[in-house]
Amino acid sequence: MSNIIKTLDVTERLDNLKQVCDLDEGRIAGEIFYSQAIYEQELEKIFARCWLFVAHESQLVKTGDYITTTMGEDEVIVVRQKDGSIKVFLNACPHRGNKVCFSESGSTRGFICNYHGWSFDTAGNLVGQHESGIYEASDFDKSKWGLREVAKVDTYKGLVFATFDPESPSLQEYLGPMTWYLDALFDNQEGGTEFVGGCIRSTYECNWKIAAENFVGDILHAGWTHDSAARAMLGGSVAKVSDFDESYSVNWNGHGYEFALDTVGNVAVLGESKLNRYIHTIKPSVAERLGDFRSNMIASVSSCTIFPNFSFLPGQNTVRVWQPRGPNKIELFTWVVVNKSAPDEIKEMWRKGAMMTFSPTGVFEMDDGENWEYCTKTAKGRVTAKQDLYVGLGMDTFMEETRLPGNVYQGQLNEANSRAFYQYWYDLLSAHTWSEVPNRNKGKVEAE
């Protein structure tokens, strides 16, 4: 089975890219949120090249278990193999391109195209067709016409990633030291994590970057945007981040994690005292497993985006992918992640808490969605699209002396992660190959 073509040919670099993005000056322009030309470049140079989150292993327990999702705007099937491995295929029949799977998830022995009856096993091999004799009479070679497989699939702590680009760096290299921080949510207990409650799908008329950047490092909005919702949930405002004695913004290769060390700041907004107690109950074992520092992160005021479009909120335990559907539209895929070892009652509280806060009718997500949509819609204006947008907070906060891995900046009220996100975006759009993408990381690869 041949892999998806090697690196896709790319068009000429955008002449005006520097005009709409100058991170040394802490400046971007609204045009990057509405331009169709820029969006087409993103599909080719980012979503067709980067590692993208496609599934959690808990969704693929048995042989033949599958989910359907998208990588950029390419529809794919993620399916568990007989040998325990995971493969990812284009959800498109190689005869006329019709979808071969219309379900969001399930378990199967194969996939059949509705159009001309081409059928495939779970390994992607073409095993039969309607009127197969006419193909045999044409010296048709079935071995060459299976489902098209992505270039690489790899996992980290239950998270399944895939890339179309055979020349991409390894997943480990791509994630870099961000894995040290990911463990605070995805590996804080023996047995790891699982998704519960299915996938919530919704759409927003916003650019994918606005949502991804919000999670990469924008805690600043929470105290203002979410104040009324927090008062409704808690009877008081959200924690004032500027009052925290210690908080950080960390990035690497465009990924970003901003966090405090308050242990329960995020989970507290769900309003369930039993969830708070659960976090405090497991904290000693987390400290033994990951160290004292990360035991303070497990449900703290924090958020993360793995470039380009995979995000999560520890504590609320909501995981989401901002699927691009044009320069001014996303389809949001949302799941709830919990420790496998957590009691069923705790898992159900997290599921309901996510629905209450970060779902299409969630008290916090409604706030965010409206803001993101108008950030996108204003960029439709010819003059407004050229307006400079400020991303310059925390220019001089890089921590030279720290034992923490990654590019570490002091404080969460900081736009260092946003700048790193857009810088990596800029570098990928400017590069024809991975070797042309500059390494701008200056922090430690491993914790001391």
N, C-alpha and C positions, 0 to 999 in steps of 0.2 A: 504494500500500500504506500503510494507516494505521499509525501507531505505537501502542505500548501506551498505554493511557489515561494522561492527564496525571498529575500527582501523585495517588497513591491517597489516598482519604479516610482520616483518622486518627481513632482513638477518643480519648476524654478522656485528658488527661495522668494518669499514675499518681500518685495522691495520696501514696503512701508512698515515692516515688523518693528524696527527700532523706533519708529515714530509712535507706535502704540504701546510700547513696553520698554521702559528704562528703569531697571530696578536699582541701579546705583543712585538714582535720583529719587527712588521711592515713588515711581509714577507708572501707572498704566492708563489706558484710555478705554472708554466704554465700548468702542468699536469691537473689541475682542469678544464681546458678549453677544453681538448681533450679526457680525459679518459672515455671509455664506462662504466667501472665499477662504476665510480663516478656518471655518468649520470643516470644509473639505480637506484642508491640510491636516487638521487634527485627526480625522478619521484615518488618513493615510500614514501620518508620521508618528502618531501617538497610539491610537487604538489598534492599528495593525502591527505595531512593534512592541509595545510594552507588555509586561505581565499583567493580566487582568484576573480579578477574583471571579470564579465561576460557580463554586459550590462549597458546601461544608461536607466533610466525609460522613457525618451522621445522616445526611440525606441519601446516602448511597450505601446502605448497609449490606445488601445481598447482591449476588450476581444478577445482572439485568436491571437493577434499580437505576433510574435515570431522572434527570431534570432537564428542562429546556431553559435556556437563557440567551443572552446576547453578549457578544464581544464587540463593542462599538455598536454598529447597526447590523452586524452579521449575526444571524441566528444560529445557535449551536445546540447540540445535544451532549450532555455529560453523562457517561454511563459506566457502571462498575463491570469489570471484566471477570471471566472465570478464574484467572490467576490472582485476583484481588487488586489488580492495577485499575487505573481510571483512564478512560480515553475520552477525547472531545472531538466531535465531528461537526462539520457544517450541516445544518438542518436543511439540506437542499439536495434533491435527487440529481445525480449527474446525467440524467437523460434530458429533462427540460427545466430543471431547477425548482420544481414544486417542493413544498415542505413534505418531509416524510414522517414528522411527528407533530401533532397539534396539541398534545397534553402538556401541562406544566410540569407534571411529575408522574411517576408510576413505576411499574416493574414489567419487563417484557422479555420475550425471546428474540425479538427482532423488530424491524421497522419496514413498513410497506408504503410505497407511494400510491396515492389515490388515482393518479392520472393514467399511467400505463402499467401499473402493477409490478414495478421493480421492487424486489424485496431484499432486505439486508439483515445479516445477523448482528448481534450486539458488538462484534468486533469490526463492524463496518463493511464486511465482505458482501459483495453482490451474490446472492444464492439462488435467485430465480426471477422470472419475468412472465407476464402474460404473453402467450404465443411464443414461448422460448425457442421453438423450432426455427422461426424465421431469423433469429439472431444467429443460431448455429449455422444456418445456411449461408450467412454472410461472414463466416470466419470471425465471429465476435469473440473477443477474449474477456471473459467475465472478471478475471483477476485484475484487470486494469481499470475497472469501472466501479470500484467500491466508493463508499462515502469518503469525502475528503477530510483528512485528519489534520488537526492543528500541528504546528511544529514541535511544541514542547508542552508537557504537563508536569507539574510538581506540586508538592504540598508542604505546608508548614503548620504544625500543631493543629491539624484538622482542617485547615483552610486550603482549598484547592485553587490553584492558579494555572492559567494557560496563556500561551503566546502564539501568534501566527508566525513569528519571525525566527527562523532557525539560527540567525546570527545574534540574537539577543543574549545578554549576559545571563548567567545562571540565576535562578530565583534567589539563592542565598546572597549572591553578589548584588542583585537588584535591591533586596530588602536591607542588606547591610546591617548595621547595629540597631536598626529599628526593631529587630526581633527581640532584643533584650527588653524592650518596653512592651511589645505585643504579649509577652509571657505574663504580664501582670493581669491580663484578662483571660487569655486563652490557655494558660498553663499554670494556674495558681493552685490547682488541686490535682491529686492523682486521678487518672481517668480522663482528664481533659474536659472538653466542652461538647455541647450538642445544640442544634437548632430545635426550637419547639414552636408549635402552633402554625406552621405553614408560612407562606410568603404573602405579604401584603403588597399589592401593586397599585400605584397611583400615578397620576401625571401632573406636571406643573409646567406652566409656560415660562420657563426660565432657562438660562444657559447652565450647562452642567458644571462649569468652573465655579460659578457663584456658590452653589451648594457644596461642592467639594472643598472650596477654600474656607467656607464657614466652619467646617469640621477640622480643617488642618490647623487652625490656630486662632479662631475668632471667638474668644470667650467674652470679649469686650461688649458684644451686643446683648449678652444675657441679662445683665443688670438693668437694662433699659427695655429691650424688646419683650422680655419674658416676665417683667415685674408683676403685671396684673395677674398673669396666669399662676405665677408662684404664690401670690397672696391668696388666690382662690384655692390652691392645692394645700398650702401650708399655713395659711393665716398670717403670713409674713413674707418679706421680700427674699429673693435668692441671696446666697452668701456674697458679701462684698469682696471681690477677688483682690482688690487693692489692699485689703487688710491682712491678707495671708503673709505670714512671716517668710514662707519659702514656696516658690513656684517656678516653673520652668517652661520654656519652649524649646523643643528639640526637633531637628530635621536631618534628612539625608536623602539625596537623589529625588528631591521634590516631595517626599513623604514628610508628614509633620505630626507631632504629638505634643499637645500642651496640657499641663497637669499641675495640680497642687498636691499637697501631701496630707490632706484632711481626712482621708480614708473613706468617708461616707457622704461627701457633699452632693454627689450626683444621685445616689440611691435615695437620699433623704427626700428629694422632691417627688418621689412616688407616693409618699405619705403612708408607708406601711412599716410600722415599727418592727415587725417580724423580719423584714428584709435587713433593716439596720442591725438587728441582733445577729442575724446569720453572718453578716460581714464581720462583725466583731468576734463571733465565735470561730470563724475560720482564719482570722488574721494571724494567730500564733503559728499555725501550720504553714501559712503562706510565708511568714518570716523565716521559718525553718527551710522552706523549699527555695525561696527566691531572695531571701535577705530582708532586713528590716526596711530598707528604703522602698522597695517595690511593694511590700505589704501595706504601705501607706497609700499606694496608688489604686488599689483594686476597685474602689467605687468612689473615688475622689472627684472633685470638680475637674473634668478633663474631657478631651475629645481627640480624635485621630483621623487622618486620611492617609491611606496608602495610594500614592500616585498611580493612575490618575483619578479613580472614581470609586474607591472602596473606603467606606468610613464607618466609624462606630463610636458609641458613647459608653464607656465603662460606667457601671452603677445603674444607669437606665437599661443597659445591656441590649441596646438596639443596634443592629448591624444593617448597613444599607449600601446599595450600589446605585449611583446616579447614571442611568443609562441614557446616552445622548440620542435624541430623536430630531435633530436639527439644531441650528444655532440658538433657537429660542424655545426649546421644549425638551423636557426630560421625562422618562418613565422611571419612577422610583421603585426599586425592589427592596423590601424591608423584612428582616427576620428578627427573632429574639434568640439570644444566645445565653445559655446557662451552664453551670457546672453539671456534668453527668451525675456526680455524687450528691447533688443537692436534693433535699426532700421534695417530693412531688408538690406539696403545698407551696414551697418556696418558688418552684418553677412556674406554677400557675399564677402566683402573685406577680412575677416578673412579666409574664405574658399579658396579664390584664393591665399592669402598669404601663407597658409599652403602648397598648391600645389607648390608654387614657392620655398619654403625653405626646408620643411621637408616632402618630398614625394619621391618615387623612383627616380625622376628626379630633386629633389630639390637641390638647390646649397649647402646647408649645409649637407643634408643627404648623398649626394654622398661622401663628405669628410669623414664623420663618418663611412659609410659602408666599405669603403676601409680599414680604420685603423682597424676596428673590425675584418674584415676577416683575415687580416694578423696577428693580435694578436692571433687568433685562429690557423691559419695554421702553424705558427712557432712551436707551442706546439706539433705538430706531431712528431718532432724529438726526439729521445730517450734521448739525452743529453740535448737538449734545454728544454724539458718538466720538467727536474729536476732543471733548473735554478731558483734561487731566484728572485722574482719580488718585487720591493719596494713599500710599501703602508704606509710609516711612517711619512708623512707630518703632522705637527700640533699635535704631541704627547702630548704636555703640554699646550693645549689651552682651556681645559674645564673650563667653567665659573661657579664657585661656587656661586657667587653673581649675580643673574639675576632674573628678574620677569617673564621671558619667560618660557613656559612649555617645557618639553622634556629634552634630553641630549643636552645641548647647548654649542657650541664651537665658539670661536672667529674667524671670517674670513671665506670667501668662498674658498680661496686658501689653502685648508686643505683636508687631506684624512681621517678625523675622521669618516665621513659618510661611506666611502668605507670600513674602518676597521669594523665598526658596521655591515654593510651589510654582509661581509664575516664571521664575528664572529657568527651572527645569523644563517647563512648557515651552519657553522661548528657545532654549537650547535644542530641544527635540525638533521643533518646527524649522530651525535653521540648519539642521544636520541632515546630510544624505545617508550617512551610515552611523552605527553606534560608535565607531572609532572617532567620529567627528564631534561627539557629545563631550564637552569639557567636564573634567572632574573638579567640581567646585567645593567638594567636602574638605573641611580643614580640622575636623574633630577626631576623636579617638574611634577606632573600629571596635574595641572591646572595653568593657568596664574594668576599672582597676580595683 
